[in-house]
Each structure stands twice: as structure tokens, then as C-alpha cells.
């Protein structure tokens, strides 16, 4: 512990009293594995009656707890090596590490509500954690260069900072609804949702930027962004996941020009996904099988009313409830894995071409009236299943068919039916593991 009473050497009064510290390799940085409790050890700094603290660092790394500098409103950090600030005093209004050349990791959540006017970091890959409500509505937040993350937690509200240099905003413990305005922002490319959040967040006025939104673990709250660039939505599990984690919060990107959805291992993505203006939708579902049970599922309904094409590639399970509503889509592609079940609804009144790949097989409909398999027309009939029967509607352009294919298709030999396609504006593909087993045994 470093304890110092500035009253004995520094003039006090209405002027700002500044204390300078030069530190080399004090404390110990965190070396614990991802997801484990931190094992960092900080040097506790206690300095009374100074309003400004200037720290110059050297060596490999320095870890400090500045909560004992009770009167310091301004904290400035320059120098080399990684610097970790584990805590600050409630009086803190400005944190300026723009002169630091190493990575800066700082927790500023002890600052008073609506008190932080300035948060800056330097040229390293920096991570700063603040309570969203501690930022003033017009705070200056600048991450400098490097790959930088600003973590927000606590009560939400509406914030509109002057924001640059932080490429990633991470929501890690939001307790009430947050609205983040991008009116005065630049450089944001990623939004991450992690930890325990009890409220959702909306990112508004985000302009034409491309955005990657990633959820980690089971998240049950809504996320929305109004950017008009491309959106990539990643649903991922925690690093220590050993079973399925449910991601049930909705994801709304209604101005996005295109949407890519990636469902990672151990995730059940069930929250509704909307991309009303997207012209193209791509969906990828990973696979993780444990004890012969698939641990990765997509059960989300995806709405993309302006999409003209869609591509779905699923090694994992396409569960009941999954599907896409793409009213203007004229073409699509659906690829399923060799083991997982698939139950995927497609609503696409204008669909004229659908490619269906299972393993190495291809199904393609060249128009809404005649389904084809490798240029060989297949039989059409009223769809009947072990599940409740689906009958073709009595409309001129409606058909129901069992689409048959197999190794002999090139010569026109028809095999046992394995996939049901009902095309009447809504198309439903039910492709089950039991169907595949029957096909192999047939």
C-alpha cells in the first residue's frame, strides 16, 4: 500500500493540487483463464487532499487501486507497459490515458452518477468499464488507436457521447433499458452482449455503418440497432459451456442492408430476428453433438420482407419454430447436415428457385409449378406424412410433392421419398434424421 498525505507538502485551497507518481512493475496482472475470477493483485494507493493524479508507468505491467485517492477528480496516465486500474474514487470526473502506449484496463464504475465527462485511452488494446449512467449526456469518450472495448453496465437511460476510437461496445450487466445514440460517434464496428443483463438496449442514429452484434451465453433481453449497413449477428456460448444455452432475446435490425446470422456451438437461438429492409439473408448453424444429442439449435423465426434471396446452412438442428418470412424472395438455398433434424418453414410467395442440399444432394425448383431434381421432374401428389397431413390448396399455382432423389438420379431412377416440400406461397421443409435412416435402410 502506498499512503501519502498531500496536505503537508501541497498547497490547499481553491486551486487544483496535483500529485505525480512514477511506478515500475507494481502489483500483478490477471493471469486467470477466461471466465475465471481475476487473480490480479493491486497496489492500493491512498493520497488525501489532491484533485489531480498524474501517473507515469514503466516496466512490463502495473496494477493499481485508486479508490483511496478520494479527492482526485482527474486521473492522467502516461508511459509504457500494461496498466490496470481496478477501482477509482467516487469523485472521479476525468480519466485520461491517451498518453499510454501499453494496454489500459480500467474499471471506472465507482464514479458518481452523471459525473464522467472524459474517458480517453492511448495506443494499446484497451478495455474500460463504466456505468452507463455515470457518463454525462455529452461525455467525450475516445479510445485512441488499437482495438478498444468500452464496457457498459448498471442503469441504462439515454446517452449520446462524443464517441471515437472504441471499436467495441460491450453490454455487461445493464440493469435498465439503454438507448445509445450514435449521432456523434465514429469507429464502432461491434456490439457485444455478455454477462448478466436484466434489460435490453437500442442503438439509434447509427448511420450506414456495418455492425457485428454478438451475444455470449444465454441472453434473454432484446437488442436492436438501426444502422443501414450490413449486420452480422453471432449467437455464441460462454467459454465454459457444456450444455445448450438459450438465447431468447429478440434481435431487430430493420434498416440493415443485409443480414448474416451465425449460431455457434451449444446455443439454442430462439429469439425472433427481424431485418425488414435486408436484401439478402444468410444463416449458418454450427453443430455440437454430446452423447448423440445435438446441442446446437435454431428455433428463431426470421423476418426479412425485402429480401430477394436467402441461404441457410445448418450442420446443427433446425428446430420447430425456425423459419424465414421473405415475401419478395425469388431464390433460396437450404443445406442441412447429415445427422441433425431439420424443421424449417419458408414463407415466400414469389419464390421461383429453391436449392435444397442434404449431404451432396440437390433439389431445385425452376418455377412455382414444376419441381425438379437434377433436371429430372419428380412425382407430385398430396403431401402425406407421419405428422399431421398437409393437403395442397386448391389454387392454380399450388402443388404439394414428395421430392425424391438418390445416387441413381442422374439416370432418372427415383428413390424412396425423403423430403416433403409443400409449395403454395408458404413452403415447409421437414427433413428428419429418421427420414435419412429410412432412406439408408430402404
Secondary structure, DSSP 8 states (H G I E B T S, - for coil): -EEEEGGGTS--SSS--EEEEEEES-SB-----TTS----B-EEEEEES-SEEEEEEESSEEEEEEEE-TT--EEEEEESSEEEE----TT--EEEEEEE-S-EEEE-TTS-TT-EEEEE--SS--EEEEEGGGEEEEEEEE--SSS-EEEEEE--EEE--EEES--EEEEEEE-S-EEEE-TTB----EEEE-S--SS-EEEES-TT--EEEEEES---S-EEE--SSEEEEEEE--TT--S-EEE-S-EE-TT-SEEEEEE-TTEEE-S-EE-TT-SEEEEEE---EETTEE--EE--EEE-TT-SEEEEEESSEEEEEEEEE-TT--EEEEEE-SSS-EEEEEE-TT--EEEEEETTEEEEESSSS-EEETTEE--------SSS-----SSTT-EEEEEE--GGGGGT----EEEEEEESSEEEEEE-HHHHHHHHH-
